[in-house]
Amino acid sequence: MDKPSRNTLSGIDAALADLLDTETQPDTVPDGWLTTQQWADKLGKSRCHIGRRISELVTSGRWESREFRVPTRGRGIYPTPHYRPCPG
C-alpha cells in the first residue's frame, strides 16, 4: 500500500507525519556538548569516574545537561545525554 502524499493529509495528520519524520532523524549536536564516554576519552579517565564527576558538576550548577537524539550501536536513533560546562 502506498503512503499518502502530504498534500492529501489533513492538517493534523500532516503535523503528526512531520513529527514522526523528525523523531527518526538524528539531532545535530552543537560544539562543546559531549557524552560521558566522549568526555572520558578526551580526559583519559574511565567512563564511571567521569560520570560521577559530571553528575556532581550538573547538580552544583557548574555544568549543564541536554539530550540529543543520536545514532547508537544497538538502539538506532536514541535520546542520549550530553554535557558541557555552563557558559560564562
N, C-alpha and C positions, 0 to 999 in steps of 0.2 A: 504494500500500500504506500503510495506516495505521500510525502509530508506536504501539508497545505502551504501555499506561499504566504508570506507575511501580509500581502495585500488582501487576502481573503479572511484573515483572522479579525475578530472583534478587538476593540481597544484593550480590554482586559486580557484576552488571550495573547495578544501581541506583547503586552507588558510581561506576562508570565514567560513567554518564549524568550524574550530578551534577558530576563532574569536567569533562566536556566542556561542560556548561552554563556553569560558572564561567569556563572558558577563553574563552568567547565574549562575556563581559561585561567592560566596562572597569572598572579599579580606580578607587576614589575616592582622589585624590591629596591627602594632608594638606597643610594650610597650611605654607608655608615651603619646600616641595620644588618646584624649578623645573628645566626642561630647560635645556640650554646656550643654546638660542635665546631662551628666556624671560629668562634672566639677561642675555644680550647686549642684548635690547630694553630691559630695566629699567635697565641701566647705560649705555646709549648707546654701546656698543662693538661691534666685529664679532664674529660667532659664532666665527671662527677664533681671535681673540685671547683671548676668554673661555674657549674650550675648552682652550687651552694653560694658562691660568692655573688653571682648575678642576682640571685634571689634576695640576698641581703641588701644589695645596692638598689634594687627596684623597691623593696619595702621602705628603705630610707628616703626614697625620692630622688636619689642621685642619678639613677638610670631609668629609662622608660622601656616599656614592653608593648609590642603590637604584633598582631597575627597577620601574616600574608599567606595567600594560597600559592603554594609552590609544588612542583613535581617531587614526589618521594619515590623511594625504591619499590616499596611494596603496596602502597595505598593509592597510587595515582596522584591527582592534584588534591592537596590536603592543607587545611589551615595550620601553619606552623609558627610558633612564637619566635620573634626576632627581637633583639635588644640593641640599645645604644645608650651612650652617656647622654644625659639631658643637656641640651644646648645651653651655652652661657656659662 
